[in-house]
Amino acid sequence: HLMARTLRETARKNSAMIRNSMDVLMSLDETGRCIDVSPSAGNMFERHPNTLIGDPIASILLKKDAERFPAELTLAKTRSAHTFEMATSSLSTKLRSDATLINNDGIQPVDGVEVPVEAIEEKKIDLMWTVRWSEDSKQYFCVAHDISNRKKIELIRQEIVQMVSHDLRSPLTNLLNHQETLEETTLPKLNVEGQKYFEKSNRDIDKMLGLINDLLDFEKVKAGM
């Protein structure tokens, strides 16, 4: 009886963990069709989890990713766990701010005028997949983790680096080149105070270029370049 209670309690805890997981947990057969999936798939894929059962999981991926999904599953058979990135997308709809959805046609009269539902832009969801093959059960066990926010942050960082490189470093480099030309032609004609200002501006430009180059070098290290 004690063992039975322990097994039931363990099963209950495992079930609660799966139900409340933010990541999507699923099992696939050898062809990549969904056998079982956690409830979190409803939020991530905006489809009821039951509608995924029996479908090829590749069908919910972006076309370019769906084409290579079988190859990634094959790789998973040769490793203890295989991790890769692939994306899916979801569509949702919204009403105009002055309308309320009340019928199946998605139309609500507003001041006597029918207002249609407006479809919002398709949303891309970047996912980190971890797949493990079980030879005993002949199934793939998968975890899909949403990394969309991380991808957005990476894109913003890349845009900042590009802005620093092109909009700051290039003008400063050009300015330094002009300073070097002036140093040969104009500096000797300046009085002592003018020469001090000129030398200070050179030091400030060098300092700014050094900081920018350090930032760009740091980004290269982070990117593994």
N, C-alpha and C positions, 0 to 999 in steps of 0.2 A: 504493500500500500504506500509506504514512504517513497519508493522508487517511482511509482505511478504518479504521485503528487508532484514529485520533483520534475518528472518529465513534462507534466501538464504545465507547471509553472515556467519551465524553460521555454516551452512552445509558446506560452502566452507572452512572455517577454520578447521573444524573437518576432512574433507577429506584431506586437506594438511597435517595435523598432522599425520594421518594414513599413507599417502604415504611416508612421510619422517621419520617415526619412525624406529630406528635401531632394536628395538624388533619386534618380529612377533606377530601380533594381529590376532586372528581367532575366529570364532564361530563354534561350533560343535552341531550336533543334539544329541538326547538322547542316541544314540548308539555309539557316538564317531566319527561319520563321519563328514568330513569338509563341512561346508556350505559356508563359506566365509573366505578369508585370505588376509592379507595385502601384498603389493608388496615386502616387505623386506624378505619374505619367499624365494624369488628367490636367494638372496645372502646367506642366512643362510643354506638352504637345497640343494642349487644348483639344484633346479627344478623350472620350471615355475610355478608360483602360481596357474594358471588355472588347472594344472595337479593334484593338490591336492584336488580340489573340488569333493566331492562325495566319496573320499577315506577315510578309517579309518585312523585317525592320528597315531594310534598305528603301522601302517605299516612302518612309517619312523623312528621308534625308534629301539634301540638295542633290541635284542630278550628278554633279561632278564627284560628290562623295559617295553616292549610291553605287556608282560604277566601280569604285575600288573597295567597297565594303567587304565583298566576298574574299578578296585577297588578304584583307586585314584579319578576317576570321581564320583563314588558313594559317597565317603567321601565329595566331594565338595557340594553335595546336602544337607549335614547336617551342613554346616558351611557358614558363610557370605562370606568367601574367603578361598580357600585351596591352600597352597604352598608346592611344592615338587620338588625334583631334578630327572631328567631323561636325558638320552643322546641319540643322534642320530649320524649318520655318513654320510660322503659324499665321493664320489670318483671323482677325476679329473685326467686328463692326461696331459702329457707334452712331448715335443719332445726332442731328443738329441740336444745338443747345436749346432751341425753342420747341423741341418735339419730345414726345414720350411714346415709346413703342407699346402698342396695345393689340396688335393683331399679327397673324402669321405672315401677312404680306409686308410687314415692316413699314406700314404707312399710318400716320397719325394726322388727322385734320388739325391744322393750326389756323385759327381765324378763318375757317372755311376753306383753307388751301391744304391739299395733301402734301406732306413732306416725306420724301423717301429716306430710308436709312442710307448713310454714307459709309462705304468701306474704308477703313484706315489702311495705311501702308503695310505691306507684308513685313513681319518681324523676323529677322534672322536670329537663331539661337545657336551660339557656338558651344559645342559639347566636348568634354574630355571623356573618352571612353576607356574603361579598363575591362578587359575580357579575359576570362580564364576558361579553358576547355577541360571538361571532366570526361575522361575515358570511360569511367565506370557507368555513368548515366547517359553518355553520348549527348551531352548538352553543353552549350556555352552559357556561362554565368557572367552577366554584364552589369556594370555600374556606369550610368551616364551622368556626368556632373556639369552643371551649367557654368561656363567660364566667359559668358558674354560680357559681364562687367569688366573682367580682367582684360579682355580683348579691347574694349573701348578705352580703358586707361592706357594700354600699350599704344593705341593709335594716337591718343592725345600726346603722349610722351614723344612719339616719333615726329609729330607735327611741331612740337616745341623745339626739338633738336634741329629739325629742318629750318625752322624760323631763325634759331640762333646762328646756324651755320651760314645761311644765305643773307639774312637781313641784318645781322650784327657783325659777324666775322669779316665778311667780304668788304663792307664799307670801311671798317676799321683798318683792314690791311691796306686798302687803297689810300686811306688817310695817312698811314704810316709811310707809305711810299712817297707821298707828296711831301711829308715832313723831311724825309731824307734828301729830296731834291732841294727843298728850301734851305736845308742845313748847309749845302754846298754853295748856294748862291746868295742867300739873304742873311744867314746867321752872322757872318762877319761884319755886316753893316749895322747890326743892332747894338744898342748900348748894353751895359751890364745887366740892367733890370730886364730888358727885352730878352736877352739870352737866357736868363733864369726862367722866365715864363715859357720860353720855347723848350728848354730842356725838361721842365716839369710836364708839359703837354706830351712830350715823347714818353716819359716814364708812365704817365697815366694810360696812354694808348697801349704800351707794352703790358701793363698790368691787366687791362681789360682783355687783351688778346690771350694772355696767359690763363685767365679764369675761363674764358670761352673754350680754349683748347683742352683744358683739364676736364671740363664738362663733357665735351665731345669724346675725349679719350675714355672717360668713365662709362659713357653709353656704349662705346665699342666693346669694352670689357664685358658689360652686362649682356650684350648681344652675342658674345662669344667670337667676336671678330679678331 
